[in-house]
Amino acid sequence: MIKVVIAEDDFRIAQVQEQFLQKITGVQLVGKALNAKETMELLSENEVDLLLLDIYLPDELGTDLLSKIREMYPTIDIIMVTAATERTMLEKAVRYGVSNYLLKPVTMKKFVETIEGYKGKKELLRSSDEMDQTMIDRLFGITNPSTIMQKDLPTGVDRHTLEKIKGVVEELRGVSIDEMSEKMGVSRTTARRYLEYLVSIDVCTAKHEYGIVGRPQRKYYLIE
């Protein structure tokens, strides 16, 4: 479970972000802050994996918090969600290792894709105690999917099975974990692992879709 804090001075925008997060599995909102002071308090009181940080907070710029957060909470990942388009702001965010930079207004599609991409990278990072070059390239966003597909894969991902699962996604033009499990005759855990790996290397994208009844279903599609 990825634990998230939202730092946003506009409570309406914070509420929208919370609603977007609710559409993503494996994510838990642990708190919302309206200013820099509340942000630092939430980080000190909770275990936090990801901070969604606005720049224009009323008491202090979000970019000025970056050095404090890095010093006090070095393992927390940060995604800026802001209206700031100044190059200096972006440069400072990059220098402090911000994972992504979203410009307001953020669509639900872009928001969800960004968080899912972050989750994919976290999953890739946790998939093996040792990283090969293709995995490192993927984490730093400098490799294309076709290159990765032909190189060494992380532990627990077999090339032949991966190709078959990719083929099923293409054949069905979108597939859920349950559908893949049934089609391939594998466990849901195995189906999820392979599908999430395809997401992590930008071969597939995942979307939440609502059926006639019940909870939203996560479906996987090949990226054209």
NORFEN-V447259 format. One record per run of one state. SS is the DSSP state (2 for helix, 1 for strand, 0 for the rest). FROM is the first residue (numbers start at 1). LEN is the number of residues. Records with the same first field share a line. If there is no record, write none. Layout:
BEGIN
SS->FROM-LEN / FROM-LEN
END
This chain:
BEGIN
0->1-1 / 8-3 / 22-5 / 34-2 / 46-4 / 54-2 / 57-4 / 73-4 / 83-4 / 96-4 / 104-4 / 127-6 / 140-5 / 150-9 / 173-2 / 185-3 / 201-3 / 210-7 / 223-2
1->2-6 / 27-7 / 50-4 / 56-1 / 61-1 / 77-6 / 100-4 / 175-2 / 204-6 / 217-6
2->11-11 / 36-10 / 62-11 / 87-9 / 108-19 / 133-7 / 145-5 / 159-14 / 177-8 / 188-13
END
